[in-house]
């Protein structure tokens, strides 16, 4: 205790400076100043801590003892509160689900379900997505997942959604690629992929059922506008009639800021003749994705990430910032990407539709997102068809019922409503 008392001021000052430096790194280097407004709180906290730590150099030993006890008590309380939030949120959701469905919530994490299913199915994999490759140095940048495999998605509705990937690693029946005419092709992120929902309730399957025609879903978890444009460049075929650009308001602009830092992805933006010819490199994509799955998704790193998230008070921070949108406004690259996508689709003799998806927080209190008008103005200015799912959800008596139990992605009814609205505005 004596050692801690003597070094208390220095320890607090060191931690405070580390927090300030880390905040600066995340705000100004990692995010390149785009999310500066989000990090204002962390700048304030680190500055107050530095000021406080300097003061502690001039106080007596007894007061330092009280401060040490108070700091330890505060940290212990915060971690216990975070543990309570995690446990209580999960248990309340699970109990509600079990009461209303008479089914048991699958409490296994992704690592556990992978190990369990692997015992009887050697073809089981965990989903690997393009964003997993953003900070890697592989010779190619995959835009799809592992092909011809039973792919574990996620659990937000009480069960783990699993789909069999097609020959190129997307969520489609394999035979869809063999049709002479494709009515729809979708690009987008996890919402386009229809996270946490099984076929035939995903957007792609619902559109197939509504139209009676072929649909290819090229959506991948974590995709942003540049990855989606690159996907069209690699996989768009001249037999496609309609292209659906699925835009999710919560994070697509932020995802783009990460994507433009990748040297391979930016080639699609500035070189119209660039191609990785990925359609002929699926074996190489599979090998890279399986390697990422083993290194990042499975084994110790999965558990380590959960531990780091807990140490960094992730759940408390999510609670605090949940009503504070920090998605940056659409950049000049966003407009350029949409312009290039429009030209690419027109050259392919297809029609382009921009589908705007709302986030969960929009339908809670104190929500403000100025990007909606900015995005809509850009799409309208480029004369691209704008399908507004936000307005569709707003007409519901309780829009929150369209979201999964975990309040992140949509549930079956939410995805069905998206698909029905798309079909209504695009059918011939």
FIMAR-334117 format. One record per residue (C-alpha): residue number from 1; x, y, z. Coordinates in steps of 0.1 Angstrom, whole numbers, plus 5000, padded with zeros to 4 digits. Layout:
<mifis>
[mifi NUM, [X, Y, Z]]
...
</mifis>
This chain:
<mifis>
[mifi 1, [5000, 5000, 5000]]
[mifi 2, [5029, 5024, 5008]]
[mifi 3, [5043, 5018, 4973]]
[mifi 4, [5010, 5025, 4957]]
[mifi 5, [5006, 5057, 4977]]
[mifi 6, [5040, 5069, 4967]]
[mifi 7, [5035, 5061, 4930]]
[mifi 8, [4998, 5070, 4929]]
[mifi 9, [5002, 5104, 4913]]
[mifi 10, [5027, 5091, 4887]]
[mifi 11, [5005, 5061, 4878]]
[mifi 12, [4974, 5083, 4874]]
[mifi 13, [4994, 5108, 4853]]
[mifi 14, [5008, 5081, 4831]]
[mifi 15, [4974, 5065, 4825]]
[mifi 16, [4959, 5099, 4817]]
[mifi 17, [4985, 5107, 4791]]
[mifi 18, [4982, 5072, 4776]]
[mifi 19, [4944, 5078, 4773]]
[mifi 20, [4950, 5112, 4757]]
[mifi 21, [4975, 5098, 4732]]
[mifi 22, [4953, 5068, 4724]]
[mifi 23, [4923, 5091, 4719]]
[mifi 24, [4944, 5113, 4695]]
[mifi 25, [4955, 5082, 4676]]
[mifi 26, [4920, 5069, 4672]]
[mifi 27, [4905, 5103, 4663]]
[mifi 28, [4932, 5119, 4641]]
[mifi 29, [4952, 5090, 4627]]
[mifi 30, [4930, 5059, 4626]]
[mifi 31, [4898, 5079, 4617]]
[mifi 32, [4917, 5107, 4601]]
[mifi 33, [4897, 5133, 4620]]
[mifi 34, [4864, 5121, 4605]]
[mifi 35, [4849, 5111, 4639]]
[mifi 36, [4864, 5139, 4659]]
[mifi 37, [4831, 5149, 4673]]
[mifi 38, [4826, 5114, 4688]]
[mifi 39, [4860, 5115, 4706]]
[mifi 40, [4853, 5149, 4722]]
[mifi 41, [4841, 5131, 4754]]
[mifi 42, [4873, 5111, 4756]]
[mifi 43, [4894, 5142, 4751]]
[mifi 44, [4875, 5158, 4780]]
[mifi 45, [4879, 5128, 4802]]
[mifi 46, [4916, 5125, 4796]]
[mifi 47, [4922, 5162, 4801]]
[mifi 48, [4903, 5162, 4834]]
[mifi 49, [4923, 5131, 4845]]
[mifi 50, [4956, 5149, 4837]]
[mifi 51, [4945, 5179, 4857]]
[mifi 52, [4934, 5157, 4886]]
[mifi 53, [4967, 5137, 4885]]
[mifi 54, [4988, 5169, 4887]]
[mifi 55, [4969, 5181, 4917]]
[mifi 56, [4975, 5147, 4935]]
[mifi 57, [5013, 5155, 4936]]
[mifi 58, [5005, 5183, 4961]]
[mifi 59, [4981, 5165, 4985]]
[mifi 60, [4990, 5147, 5017]]
[mifi 61, [4993, 5110, 5022]]
[mifi 62, [4960, 5105, 5040]]
[mifi 63, [4940, 5121, 5012]]
[mifi 64, [4959, 5099, 4987]]
[mifi 65, [4948, 5069, 5006]]
[mifi 66, [4912, 5079, 5004]]
[mifi 67, [4916, 5086, 4966]]
[mifi 68, [4932, 5052, 4960]]
[mifi 69, [4903, 5035, 4979]]
[mifi 70, [4878, 5056, 4959]]
[mifi 71, [4894, 5048, 4925]]
[mifi 72, [4895, 5011, 4932]]
[mifi 73, [4859, 5012, 4944]]
[mifi 74, [4848, 5031, 4913]]
[mifi 75, [4866, 5007, 4889]]
[mifi 76, [4851, 4977, 4907]]
[mifi 77, [4817, 4993, 4906]]
[mifi 78, [4819, 5000, 4869]]
[mifi 79, [4830, 4965, 4860]]
[mifi 80, [4803, 4950, 4881]]
[mifi 81, [4778, 4974, 4865]]
[mifi 82, [4790, 4963, 4830]]
[mifi 83, [4788, 4927, 4840]]
[mifi 84, [4752, 4933, 4852]]
[mifi 85, [4743, 4950, 4820]]
[mifi 86, [4756, 4921, 4799]]
[mifi 87, [4739, 4895, 4821]]
[mifi 88, [4707, 4913, 4826]]
[mifi 89, [4703, 4923, 4789]]
[mifi 90, [4710, 4888, 4777]]
[mifi 91, [4688, 4872, 4803]]
[mifi 92, [4658, 4895, 4798]]
[mifi 93, [4660, 4890, 4760]]
[mifi 94, [4663, 4853, 4764]]
[mifi 95, [4635, 4850, 4789]]
[mifi 96, [4612, 4871, 4766]]
[mifi 97, [4621, 4849, 4736]]
[mifi 98, [4615, 4817, 4755]]
[mifi 99, [4582, 4828, 4770]]
[mifi 100, [4568, 4839, 4736]]
[mifi 101, [4582, 4812, 4714]]
[mifi 102, [4583, 4782, 4738]]
[mifi 103, [4618, 4776, 4724]]
[mifi 104, [4651, 4776, 4742]]
[mifi 105, [4676, 4804, 4734]]
[mifi 106, [4708, 4790, 4721]]
[mifi 107, [4734, 4804, 4746]]
[mifi 108, [4765, 4791, 4729]]
[mifi 109, [4789, 4816, 4715]]
[mifi 110, [4802, 4814, 4679]]
[mifi 111, [4833, 4794, 4689]]
[mifi 112, [4812, 4769, 4708]]
[mifi 113, [4787, 4763, 4681]]
[mifi 114, [4815, 4759, 4655]]
[mifi 115, [4832, 4732, 4676]]
[mifi 116, [4799, 4714, 4682]]
[mifi 117, [4788, 4714, 4646]]
[mifi 118, [4823, 4705, 4634]]
[mifi 119, [4820, 4671, 4651]]
[mifi 120, [4794, 4660, 4626]]
[mifi 121, [4799, 4683, 4597]]
[mifi 122, [4834, 4689, 4584]]
[mifi 123, [4820, 4714, 4559]]
[mifi 124, [4810, 4739, 4586]]
[mifi 125, [4827, 4774, 4586]]
[mifi 126, [4823, 4807, 4604]]
[mifi 127, [4815, 4837, 4582]]
[mifi 128, [4845, 4856, 4569]]
[mifi 129, [4838, 4890, 4552]]
[mifi 130, [4857, 4915, 4532]]
[mifi 131, [4863, 4939, 4561]]
[mifi 132, [4884, 4912, 4577]]
[mifi 133, [4910, 4918, 4550]]
[mifi 134, [4912, 4956, 4552]]
[mifi 135, [4944, 4956, 4573]]
[mifi 136, [4960, 4926, 4557]]
[mifi 137, [4987, 4923, 4530]]
[mifi 138, [4974, 4894, 4510]]
[mifi 139, [4981, 4897, 4472]]
[mifi 140, [4943, 4898, 4465]]
[mifi 141, [4914, 4915, 4484]]
[mifi 142, [4885, 4889, 4486]]
[mifi 143, [4850, 4903, 4482]]
[mifi 144, [4832, 4872, 4492]]
[mifi 145, [4834, 4844, 4518]]
[mifi 146, [4843, 4807, 4517]]
[mifi 147, [4825, 4789, 4489]]
[mifi 148, [4803, 4758, 4490]]
[mifi 149, [4802, 4757, 4528]]
[mifi 150, [4777, 4756, 4556]]
[mifi 151, [4783, 4791, 4570]]
[mifi 152, [4775, 4802, 4605]]
[mifi 153, [4761, 4837, 4607]]
[mifi 154, [4749, 4850, 4640]]
[mifi 155, [4723, 4847, 4668]]
[mifi 156, [4700, 4877, 4674]]
[mifi 157, [4667, 4857, 4673]]
[mifi 158, [4674, 4828, 4696]]
[mifi 159, [4691, 4805, 4671]]
[mifi 160, [4722, 4806, 4649]]
[mifi 161, [4714, 4814, 4613]]
[mifi 162, [4734, 4791, 4589]]
[mifi 163, [4734, 4792, 4551]]
[mifi 164, [4751, 4772, 4525]]
[mifi 165, [4773, 4795, 4504]]
[mifi 166, [4774, 4793, 4467]]
[mifi 167, [4803, 4787, 4443]]
[mifi 168, [4816, 4822, 4449]]
[mifi 169, [4811, 4824, 4487]]
[mifi 170, [4778, 4844, 4487]]
[mifi 171, [4744, 4836, 4502]]
[mifi 172, [4726, 4821, 4472]]
[mifi 173, [4715, 4787, 4460]]
[mifi 174, [4743, 4776, 4436]]
[mifi 175, [4720, 4773, 4406]]
[mifi 176, [4711, 4810, 4406]]
[mifi 177, [4743, 4817, 4387]]
[mifi 178, [4732, 4794, 4359]]
[mifi 179, [4700, 4813, 4349]]
[mifi 180, [4699, 4830, 4316]]
[mifi 181, [4684, 4861, 4331]]
[mifi 182, [4689, 4876, 4366]]
[mifi 183, [4661, 4899, 4378]]
[mifi 184, [4679, 4914, 4408]]
[mifi 185, [4714, 4916, 4421]]
[mifi 186, [4720, 4930, 4456]]
[mifi 187, [4751, 4947, 4470]]
[mifi 188, [4753, 4958, 4506]]
[mifi 189, [4764, 4949, 4541]]
[mifi 190, [4750, 4926, 4567]]
[mifi 191, [4715, 4939, 4562]]
[mifi 192, [4717, 4930, 4525]]
[mifi 193, [4730, 4896, 4535]]
[mifi 194, [4701, 4894, 4560]]
[mifi 195, [4722, 4887, 4591]]
[mifi 196, [4708, 4863, 4617]]
[mifi 197, [4679, 4850, 4594]]
[mifi 198, [4677, 4817, 4576]]
[mifi 199, [4664, 4811, 4541]]
[mifi 200, [4638, 4815, 4528]]
[mifi 201, [4632, 4846, 4550]]
[mifi 202, [4662, 4866, 4538]]
[mifi 203, [4658, 4895, 4514]]
[mifi 204, [4671, 4876, 4484]]
[mifi 205, [4648, 4846, 4489]]
[mifi 206, [4618, 4867, 4495]]
[mifi 207, [4624, 4886, 4463]]
[mifi 208, [4627, 4853, 4445]]
[mifi 209, [4594, 4842, 4458]]
[mifi 210, [4577, 4875, 4451]]
[mifi 211, [4590, 4879, 4416]]
[mifi 212, [4592, 4842, 4406]]
[mifi 213, [4626, 4851, 4390]]
[mifi 214, [4662, 4848, 4397]]
[mifi 215, [4680, 4868, 4424]]
[mifi 216, [4717, 4870, 4433]]
[mifi 217, [4726, 4884, 4467]]
[mifi 218, [4762, 4897, 4469]]
[mifi 219, [4758, 4913, 4503]]
[mifi 220, [4786, 4907, 4529]]
[mifi 221, [4788, 4917, 4565]]
[mifi 222, [4807, 4950, 4571]]
[mifi 223, [4807, 4961, 4535]]
[mifi 224, [4808, 4998, 4528]]
[mifi 225, [4802, 5017, 4495]]
[mifi 226, [4837, 5011, 4480]]
[mifi 227, [4836, 4974, 4487]]
[mifi 228, [4801, 4972, 4472]]
[mifi 229, [4812, 4991, 4440]]
[mifi 230, [4842, 4968, 4437]]
[mifi 231, [4819, 4938, 4441]]
[mifi 232, [4798, 4950, 4412]]
[mifi 233, [4829, 4955, 4391]]
[mifi 234, [4840, 4919, 4397]]
[mifi 235, [4806, 4900, 4396]]
[mifi 236, [4781, 4921, 4376]]
[mifi 237, [4769, 4902, 4346]]
[mifi 238, [4752, 4915, 4315]]
[mifi 239, [4722, 4892, 4321]]
[mifi 240, [4713, 4913, 4352]]
[mifi 241, [4682, 4935, 4349]]
[mifi 242, [4681, 4954, 4382]]
[mifi 243, [4708, 4963, 4407]]
[mifi 244, [4698, 4970, 4443]]
[mifi 245, [4723, 4991, 4463]]
[mifi 246, [4714, 4985, 4499]]
[mifi 247, [4725, 5014, 4522]]
[mifi 248, [4724, 5012, 4560]]
[mifi 249, [4724, 5046, 4576]]
[mifi 250, [4742, 5037, 4608]]
[mifi 251, [4776, 5029, 4595]]
[mifi 252, [4780, 5030, 4557]]
[mifi 253, [4798, 5064, 4557]]
[mifi 254, [4821, 5053, 4585]]
[mifi 255, [4829, 5021, 4567]]
[mifi 256, [4839, 5040, 4536]]
[mifi 257, [4865, 5060, 4556]]
[mifi 258, [4881, 5027, 4564]]
[mifi 259, [4879, 5013, 4529]]
[mifi 260, [4896, 5042, 4511]]
[mifi 261, [4927, 5035, 4532]]
[mifi 262, [4931, 5001, 4515]]
[mifi 263, [4954, 5002, 4484]]
[mifi 264, [4936, 4975, 4465]]
[mifi 265, [4901, 4988, 4470]]
[mifi 266, [4911, 5024, 4460]]
[mifi 267, [4923, 5010, 4426]]
[mifi 268, [4886, 5004, 4417]]
[mifi 269, [4879, 5041, 4425]]
[mifi 270, [4907, 5056, 4403]]
[mifi 271, [4913, 5029, 4376]]
[mifi 272, [4883, 5019, 4356]]
[mifi 273, [4902, 4991, 4339]]
[mifi 274, [4914, 4975, 4372]]
[mifi 275, [4901, 4940, 4381]]
[mifi 276, [4913, 4913, 4403]]
[mifi 277, [4894, 4887, 4382]]
[mifi 278, [4881, 4872, 4415]]
[mifi 279, [4855, 4851, 4397]]
[mifi 280, [4884, 4829, 4386]]
[mifi 281, [4903, 4829, 4419]]
[mifi 282, [4878, 4813, 4443]]
[mifi 283, [4902, 4786, 4454]]
[mifi 284, [4927, 4813, 4465]]
[mifi 285, [4899, 4832, 4482]]
[mifi 286, [4889, 4801, 4501]]
[mifi 287, [4924, 4795, 4513]]
[mifi 288, [4928, 4831, 4525]]
[mifi 289, [4894, 4832, 4542]]
[mifi 290, [4900, 4799, 4560]]
[mifi 291, [4933, 4812, 4572]]
[mifi 292, [4916, 4843, 4586]]
[mifi 293, [4889, 4822, 4601]]
[mifi 294, [4914, 4801, 4620]]
[mifi 295, [4935, 4831, 4631]]
[mifi 296, [4909, 4857, 4639]]
[mifi 297, [4875, 4842, 4644]]
[mifi 298, [4884, 4810, 4662]]
[mifi 299, [4907, 4799, 4689]]
[mifi 300, [4922, 4823, 4715]]
[mifi 301, [4917, 4856, 4696]]
[mifi 302, [4879, 4852, 4698]]
[mifi 303, [4880, 4849, 4735]]
[mifi 304, [4908, 4875, 4738]]
[mifi 305, [4886, 4901, 4719]]
[mifi 306, [4858, 4895, 4743]]
[mifi 307, [4881, 4900, 4772]]
[mifi 308, [4895, 4933, 4757]]
[mifi 309, [4860, 4946, 4751]]
[mifi 310, [4851, 4940, 4787]]
[mifi 311, [4883, 4957, 4800]]
[mifi 312, [4875, 4987, 4777]]
[mifi 313, [4840, 4991, 4792]]
[mifi 314, [4825, 4984, 4757]]
[mifi 315, [4790, 4977, 4770]]
[mifi 316, [4789, 5009, 4791]]
[mifi 317, [4802, 5030, 4762]]
[mifi 318, [4776, 5015, 4739]]
[mifi 319, [4749, 5024, 4764]]
[mifi 320, [4763, 5060, 4767]]
[mifi 321, [4767, 5066, 4730]]
[mifi 322, [4737, 5047, 4717]]
[mifi 323, [4717, 5078, 4713]]
[mifi 324, [4746, 5098, 4698]]
[mifi 325, [4750, 5091, 4661]]
[mifi 326, [4787, 5094, 4651]]
[mifi 327, [4785, 5084, 4615]]
[mifi 328, [4804, 5110, 4595]]
[mifi 329, [4787, 5128, 4567]]
[mifi 330, [4789, 5113, 4532]]
[mifi 331, [4823, 5122, 4517]]
[mifi 332, [4832, 5133, 4481]]
[mifi 333, [4843, 5097, 4475]]
[mifi 334, [4808, 5085, 4482]]
[mifi 335, [4793, 5106, 4455]]
[mifi 336, [4820, 5096, 4431]]
[mifi 337, [4814, 5059, 4439]]
[mifi 338, [4777, 5062, 4432]]
[mifi 339, [4784, 5081, 4400]]
[mifi 340, [4807, 5053, 4389]]
[mifi 341, [4782, 5026, 4399]]
[mifi 342, [4755, 5044, 4379]]
[mifi 343, [4777, 5045, 4348]]
[mifi 344, [4787, 5008, 4353]]
[mifi 345, [4751, 4997, 4356]]
[mifi 346, [4739, 5018, 4327]]
[mifi 347, [4767, 5004, 4305]]
[mifi 348, [4755, 4969, 4315]]
[mifi 349, [4719, 4979, 4304]]
[mifi 350, [4706, 4974, 4339]]
[mifi 351, [4686, 4997, 4363]]
[mifi 352, [4701, 5010, 4395]]
[mifi 353, [4680, 5014, 4427]]
[mifi 354, [4693, 5029, 4460]]
[mifi 355, [4676, 5013, 4490]]
[mifi 356, [4679, 5034, 4523]]
[mifi 357, [4677, 5013, 4555]]
[mifi 358, [4670, 5028, 4589]]
[mifi 359, [4688, 5019, 4621]]
[mifi 360, [4672, 5009, 4655]]
[mifi 361, [4682, 5041, 4673]]
[mifi 362, [4661, 5061, 4648]]
[mifi 363, [4629, 5049, 4665]]
[mifi 364, [4641, 5055, 4701]]
[mifi 365, [4642, 5089, 4718]]
[mifi 366, [4664, 5118, 4711]]
[mifi 367, [4675, 5106, 4677]]
[mifi 368, [4692, 5129, 4653]]
[mifi 369, [4708, 5120, 4620]]
[mifi 370, [4714, 5148, 4596]]
[mifi 371, [4730, 5124, 4570]]
[mifi 372, [4697, 5112, 4557]]
[mifi 373, [4690, 5144, 4538]]
[mifi 374, [4726, 5146, 4526]]
[mifi 375, [4725, 5111, 4512]]
[mifi 376, [4691, 5115, 4497]]
[mifi 377, [4702, 5147, 4480]]
[mifi 378, [4732, 5130, 4465]]
[mifi 379, [4712, 5101, 4452]]
[mifi 380, [4685, 5124, 4438]]
[mifi 381, [4711, 5147, 4422]]
[mifi 382, [4726, 5116, 4404]]
[mifi 383, [4691, 5107, 4392]]
[mifi 384, [4692, 5073, 4409]]
[mifi 385, [4659, 5057, 4420]]
[mifi 386, [4656, 5062, 4458]]
[mifi 387, [4636, 5036, 4478]]
[mifi 388, [4630, 5049, 4513]]
[mifi 389, [4626, 5021, 4538]]
[mifi 390, [4628, 5047, 4566]]
[mifi 391, [4595, 5061, 4556]]
[mifi 392, [4580, 5026, 4554]]
[mifi 393, [4592, 5017, 4589]]
[mifi 394, [4579, 5051, 4603]]
[mifi 395, [4544, 5042, 4592]]
[mifi 396, [4544, 5012, 4615]]
[mifi 397, [4526, 5016, 4649]]
[mifi 398, [4557, 5002, 4666]]
[mifi 399, [4587, 5001, 4642]]
[mifi 400, [4609, 4984, 4669]]
[mifi 401, [4590, 4952, 4664]]
[mifi 402, [4607, 4949, 4630]]
[mifi 403, [4641, 4944, 4647]]
[mifi 404, [4657, 4913, 4661]]
[mifi 405, [4657, 4906, 4699]]
[mifi 406, [4692, 4919, 4700]]
[mifi 407, [4681, 4953, 4685]]
[mifi 408, [4708, 4953, 4658]]
[mifi 409, [4695, 4938, 4626]]
[mifi 410, [4659, 4932, 4614]]
[mifi 411, [4638, 4902, 4622]]
[mifi 412, [4619, 4880, 4597]]
[mifi 413, [4591, 4905, 4595]]
[mifi 414, [4615, 4934, 4590]]
[mifi 415, [4634, 4918, 4562]]
[mifi 416, [4602, 4907, 4546]]
[mifi 417, [4589, 4943, 4547]]
[mifi 418, [4621, 4955, 4530]]
[mifi 419, [4618, 4929, 4503]]
[mifi 420, [4581, 4937, 4497]]
[mifi 421, [4588, 4974, 4494]]
[mifi 422, [4617, 4968, 4470]]
[mifi 423, [4595, 4946, 4448]]
[mifi 424, [4566, 4971, 4449]]
[mifi 425, [4588, 4999, 4435]]
[mifi 426, [4608, 4978, 4410]]
[mifi 427, [4584, 4953, 4395]]
[mifi 428, [4578, 4957, 4358]]
</mifis>
